[in-house]
Amino acid sequence: MSVELTLKSLLEDIIYRIEKANKTADSGSIPTSENIYPVLVKKYTLDISRMPDLFDLLEKTHYIFCFDIVKEDSENNIPGVKGHILCDLGVIKTLVGYFEKQLMRLYTEVLNENLPVGKIKKHFPSIAHEHNNTQLGRVGNIVVNLNKFEEVLSRDYACTSDAQRYSQDWKEKRLKKEIKLSKPVSSYILTANEAIPVQQTDRDGPDKPAAKMKDGAGKMDSSKISAEVSLDKSLTIYGVEMYTRICFRDYKFSQIQKVIDDNLVRNRDDFIVIKNQLKILRRNSDIDLELQRYASDINRLEKAVNDRLK
């Protein structure tokens, strides 16, 4: 027996997905417009152009914070990427600890300067544009925003209960009010004529919903990167996480396998980054059926990573 989809149930599913990701404390802890939009579009046949409206509604009702992980840069063909996190002080404090450690590691690796996180955060705004859409830039933007949200919630929690704007009671009342004022859930769903088949011969075709959601790497292509520069230099330029994400997007799992086999990755933290990307891949395996063709490559890569982490 199918359950009728309502705007409330759709929003609750989005909250659930964000909460589940936020509580993992790894590189996939913060759902982004790159990965959560396509999943929801496929599950509910949603109009991808309306996705920001759903997340704006949840931000307006104080269930989530939305923020820029990557600033849109049309000059360099870089699309903006939004991050989403629960308005929950405990969750945010945990993620602050995780991402501040990542920021210190990346800052040292990229800029060859070992500074305490406080100094890095003060310096980051001056280098944010230069490192937009890099691993350092992404993590830096996450940390800056998490610190800001932590302050907002700490101030709110210090208020008397009747003055709080992030309490569960306030959220529920405001959500109920906003749903009444909103268009019906059908306005977010594509009609049969508008719906686009998920499986296509050309996986990167312009009409596939997921193809419109770039992975934050702009127009970077794994084969182009490899042709232009050596693997070693590619890793230095793009960082392990960005390089892995690009290769995974293009199903080039053997390319990451080669990086490991050639000992171009030796840092334990980098192997953890690859392992976390594999976890994200596994979570999306029921959405991207193309991954089944590469099961043996993925399994071999996963084994290689686990062997290095023993």
Sequence and secondary structure as in RCSB ss.txt:
>XXXX:A:sequence
MSVELTLKSLLEDIIYRIEKANKTADSGSIPTSENIYPVLVKKYTLDISRMPDLFDLLEKTHYIFCFDIVKEDSE
NNIPGVKGHILCDLGVIKTLVGYFEKQLMRLYTEVLNENLPVGKIKKHFPSIAHEHNNTQLGRVGNIVVNLNKFE
EVLSRDYACTSDAQRYSQDWKEKRLKKEIKLSKPVSSYILTANEAIPVQQTDRDGPDKPAAKMKDGAGKMDSSKI
SAEVSLDKSLTIYGVEMYTRICFRDYKFSQIQKVIDDNLVRNRDDFIVIKNQLKILRRNSDIDLELQRYASDINR
LEKAVNDRLK
>XXXX:A:secstr
      HHHHHHHHHHHHHHHHTT STTSS BTTTHHHHHHHHHTB GGGHHHHHHHHHHTTSEEEEEEE  BGG
GTB  EEEEEES HHHHHHHHHHHHHHHHHHHHHHH     HHHHHHHHHHHTTTTTTSHHHHHHHHHHHHHHHH
HHHHHHHTS GGG SSSHHHHHHHHHHHHHHS  GGGGB  TTT   S  SSTT TTSHHHHS  SSTT  HHHH
HHHS HHHHHHHHHHHHHHHHHHHTT HHHHHHHHHTT    HHHHHHHHHHHHHHHHTTTT GGGGGGHHHHHH
HHHHHHHHT 
